[in-house]
Amino acid sequence: GFSHGISPDQIISKINESWVNLIKTPTKIINQAEYTSKKAEEFFIQSKKDKVSFEQIDANFDDQTKYNKELVNARRQYNLKANKICYLRKPSSAWIRRANELLQAHFDHKRIWFGARAVDDAYQIQRKKKIPINGLKFLPTVENEKQDAASKMIDLVEHQSDLIDLTKTQCALIQITTSPQGTQTFDLPANLKKQTGPDKARKDSYSALVLGNWMIETYFDMMDVDMENWGTTFTPQFVN
């Protein structure tokens, strides 16, 4: 997998102002993020070699007046066994606004939970979990290949915590601006966007959270839609 798990240990409901001062992302985390991206690319290349195909679901969720109808359409196409599970989400300005408002609403209503850093007994419990990670590569170091199972599990637990902290920091840095035409943008402040180098401020984890939050909401709506009340309304009649 290319993401991290979550647990109900910590709720992010208010921005911690101290995060705003973290305008630089540690080089260690940047290297890990780039390594994860590289492994994702390798995954898709290997999938093509193995002839593993993913089919796209054809639905239009942009027209909110037809949202329920498109949920039914997507549900009919969704097929896990046939790998018809992909949806191409193009980031239009209208969708970006709706997706960010949805994320803010989920923060406000405490529907998004971030796992806190494991400490003391909780850390020992996580470290001793029987998770098959021997073939998992998540650190861009040669030493990672030579680690025993116990050491690798320790690094994995710490890696998850680093990724969650990075996501929270990026969310806190996002600034909302509105153009004279009423178009809203959600981006880093102008002074941070001017940064260069490997330690510059980023928002890729935040963007992934926005997309993932919208997608899981859509998925739950799709799976909960009442299929029995949708169908043809034409009733055939015999005419003598």
N, C-alpha and C positions, 0 to 999 in steps of 0.2 A: 504494500500500500504506500501511498505518497502523502498521507496525512496522519494526524495523531488522534488518539482517542480522547474522550472527554468524560468527566465524572462530576457528580453534584457536590463537589467539595467547596466550590467558590462561585459566587454569582457576581457578574459584572453588571452593576446597575447604575453606577455613577463613575464619571471619569476621575481618575486619580491624577491630580495636577502635577504630581512629581514625575509622571511619565513624560510630560511635555519637555522636560529637560533632557530626556534621553534622545537627543537628536541624531545620535550616531549608533548604528547597529554594530555590535561586536564582529570583528572579522571572522571569528570562529563560526558564528551563526550564518554569516554570508556564505562562507565556504560550504556549510552544510546545505543551505538552500540551493546553491548552484549544483551541488552533487546530487541532490534529490531531483532537480530538473533534468540533469543528465541521465539519471537512471530511468526517469519517465520516458525520455526519448528512446532509450535502449529497449524499453518495454514494448513500445509501439513498433519499433523495427523488428523485434523478435516475433511479435504477433503477426506481422506481415509474412515473415519467413515461415512461420508455423501455419499460415493460412487461417488465422483466427480473425474473423470479420465481426464488426459491430454495425448493426443496422440502425438507421436514424428514424426516430419517430417524427412524423409529419403532422405538426399541430401549430396553431398560431395563438399564442397567449397574449399578444399585444392588444387585441381588441377586448377590453374588459367587459363589454356588453355581451360578448359571446363566450365568456370564460368557462361557464359550466358546460356548454356544448363542446368546447375544445377539450375539456377534461375527459368527457366521454369518448371523444375521438382518440385521444392519447391512450386511454385505458384499453380500448379495443385493439390498438396496435402493439401495446406493451407485451413483450414475450421474452422472458428471461432465458428460456431454453434455447431460443433462436438468436440470442444476443441482440435482440431489438430493444435496446435500453438507452440509446443515446438521444439527446436532444440538443440541437445546435442553438445556443442562446447568443444572439447578436446584441451587443450592448448599445442600444439606441438611447438617446437622451431621456426619453420618457421612461424607459425601463430602468435606467440608472437611478432616476429619482424614486420610482416605486420601490426598487430593491433596497435602496438606502433607507427609505421611510419604514419599510418592513423590518429591516435590521434594527432600527432605532426603537420601533414598537416592541420587538422581542426583548431588547435590553430593558425597556421600561417595565414590561410585564414579567420580567425574569423568566423568559422562556429559553434563554441561552445560558448555559452553564459552562464555566471553564474549570478544568481541574487545577487544584492548587498544588504547589510543590510538596512532594511527600517528605515527611520528617518523622524522626523517631521510629515508633513501631510501624506506622504506615509505610515508611520507606523500606523497612525490613520485609514487610509483607509483600510489597510490590517487587522487591529485588528477588524474592524466592518464588515468584510465580512461574509456573511451568508453561512458558510460551515458546513455541517453536521458532526461534529467531536465528538459528545457526546459519541459515542461508540468506538472512536479511542483511543488506548493506545500507547503512544510513550515515556513516561517517567517511569523509574523503581522506582517509589515512591508511597507510600500509599496515600500521599496527593493528588496525581493526580486523584485518584478515587473520592475524595470529593470536587473537584473544581467545581465552577459554570462555565457556558458556556463562559463568558467574560474572566475569568482568564485562562481558558484552551486555548482560542484562542491566548492570549498573549504568553503563553508558546510555543504554536505551531509555531508561527511566529519566535520566538527566536531560537527554535529548528532547523528550516530550515536554518537559518543563520549560526548556529554552524556547521551543517553538510556540508554546502558549504565551509566554511572556512577550515574545516578539509580536504576536498577533495583537495582544492588548495594547502594547506600545504604539503600534501603527494605527489602531483604531482611535487612540487618544490624540494623535497628531492630525487627523483629517479635519480640514476646514471647509465649511460650506459657503459658497459665494453665489450670488444671484446676478445675472446680467440684466440690463435694462429691458430686455424682451421677456424676462421672467424665467429664463432657463437657469437651472441650478447645476452647479458643478461641485463634486466632492473630491478634493485633491489635497495634496500637501501645501502648506503655506509657501508663499513665493520665495522666502529666504531659504527654505530647506530644499526647494526644487533646484536651486542654483548650486547645490553642493555637488562635488565630483569625487571620484575615487571609490575604492571598495567599501569604505565605511559611510557612504552617503545615506541619507534617510530614504526609506523605501516604503511602498504600500502594497506589495504583492500579496502578503499574507492577509491584509485587510480586504483586498479585492477578492481573494479566494473565499473569504468568509462571507462577503456579500453575495457572491454567486451561490455558494453552498447553502446559505440560509434560504435564499429564494427557491433553490431547486428542491430542497427537502420539504418546504412548505407546499410547493406545487405537487410533489410526489404524494404527500399525505392526502392532499385534496383529491388527487387522481384516484388513489386507492379507496377513498371513502365515498366516492360519488355513487349515487344510487342508479345502477345500470338498468333496473327494472322499469323505471319511469321514463326511460329514453328509448325511442324506437319509432317506427313508422306510425303515422296517424291515419293512414289511408285504410278504409274498410271496404273491401270489395263487395259489390252487390250484383245479384243476377237480375237481368231485365227481360221480361217476357216479350 
